[in-house]
Amino acid sequence: MHTLLSLPRQANYERLLYWANGFLAASAAVLLATVLMCYPFEQWFSLPQLIVGHLSMLASATMVKISYVGRCIALYSLKREVR
């Protein structure tokens, strides 16, 4: 036994960390774009586009939270500092 955490399991947490970081970055970018679309630049968009923007804002904020939780789980399981 190499460590308390077996190697295949460790690889799964490394993979989770990789994907969680990617989704965190992508969903944060979409969240920023939708906030800009729906508030300072709202006059440039039609009402249906703003409705889609607000729904996208809700979905991207949810994805930020879910991907951050996945990141924290992976870091904790890999015994790294969770920030």
Backbone torsions as a table, in degrees:
resi	resn	phi	psi	omega
1	MET	NA	123.4	-175.6
2	HIS	-73.8	-52.9	179.1
3	THR	-143.3	-177.8	176.8
4	LEU	-64.4	-32.2	178.9
5	LEU	-99.7	119.3	-176.7
6	SER	-67.3	156.4	-175.7
7	LEU	-62.7	-44.4	178.1
8	PRO	-63.2	-37.4	178.8
9	ARG	-67.4	-39.1	178.2
10	GLN	-63.7	-39.3	178.2
11	ALA	-63.8	-36.5	177.2
12	ASN	-64.7	-39.9	178.3
13	TYR	-70.5	-33.4	174.4
14	GLU	-63.5	-41.9	178.3
15	ARG	-64.6	-42.9	176.7
16	LEU	-59.7	-42.9	178.9
17	LEU	-62.6	-42.5	178.8
18	TYR	-60.1	-50.6	-177.7
19	TRP	-69.9	-37.5	179.0
20	ALA	-64.6	-40.6	176.9
21	ASN	-63.2	-41.8	178.9
22	GLY	-64.5	-45.7	178.7
23	PHE	-66.9	-34.0	177.8
24	LEU	-63.6	-45.4	179.3
25	ALA	-65.6	-45.2	-178.4
26	ALA	-66.2	-44.5	-178.1
27	SER	-70.6	-31.9	175.1
28	ALA	-66.5	-38.1	177.4
29	ALA	-66.0	-42.4	177.9
30	VAL	-65.8	-40.0	177.9
31	LEU	-61.1	-45.0	177.8
32	LEU	-61.6	-44.2	179.6
33	ALA	-62.8	-41.3	-179.1
34	THR	-72.2	-34.1	175.6
35	VAL	-64.1	-43.7	177.6
36	LEU	-63.9	-39.9	-179.7
37	MET	-65.6	-42.0	-171.3
38	CYS	-86.2	-19.1	-176.4
39	TYR	-115.8	-70.6	-176.2
40	PRO	-72.0	-27.2	-176.2
41	PHE	-111.7	25.3	-175.0
42	GLU	-63.0	-27.5	-178.1
43	GLN	-68.1	-16.1	-179.3
44	TRP	-87.4	-7.3	-173.8
45	PHE	-120.1	150.4	177.6
46	SER	-78.3	168.3	-179.2
47	LEU	-60.5	-45.5	177.4
48	PRO	-60.8	-36.5	177.6
49	GLN	-66.9	-37.8	178.1
50	LEU	-68.6	-34.9	176.1
51	ILE	-63.5	-46.1	176.8
52	VAL	-62.1	-38.6	178.1
53	GLY	-62.2	-42.5	178.9
54	HIS	-68.4	-38.4	176.4
55	LEU	-65.7	-38.8	177.9
56	SER	-66.7	-34.3	177.7
57	MET	-63.2	-43.7	178.2
58	LEU	-62.1	-45.7	-179.0
59	ALA	-66.3	-41.5	-178.4
60	SER	-71.1	-34.7	176.0
61	ALA	-65.0	-37.7	176.5
62	THR	-64.8	-41.0	179.2
63	MET	-67.2	-33.4	175.4
64	VAL	-60.0	-46.1	-177.8
65	LYS	-66.9	-44.5	-179.2
66	ILE	-64.8	-43.3	-179.4
67	SER	-68.9	-32.6	176.4
68	TYR	-67.1	-39.8	176.8
69	VAL	-63.5	-42.9	176.4
70	GLY	-60.6	-39.5	177.6
71	ARG	-63.7	-44.8	179.4
72	CYS	-63.7	-40.8	178.1
73	ILE	-62.5	-44.6	-179.7
74	ALA	-64.4	-45.7	-179.7
75	LEU	-63.7	-42.2	179.2
76	TYR	-63.3	-42.6	-178.8
77	SER	-69.2	-29.3	177.4
78	LEU	-86.8	2.4	179.3
79	LYS	59.6	41.2	174.7
80	ARG	-107.4	165.9	179.5
81	GLU	-66.0	129.0	178.8
82	VAL	-97.5	119.8	178.4
83	ARG	-120.7	NA	NA
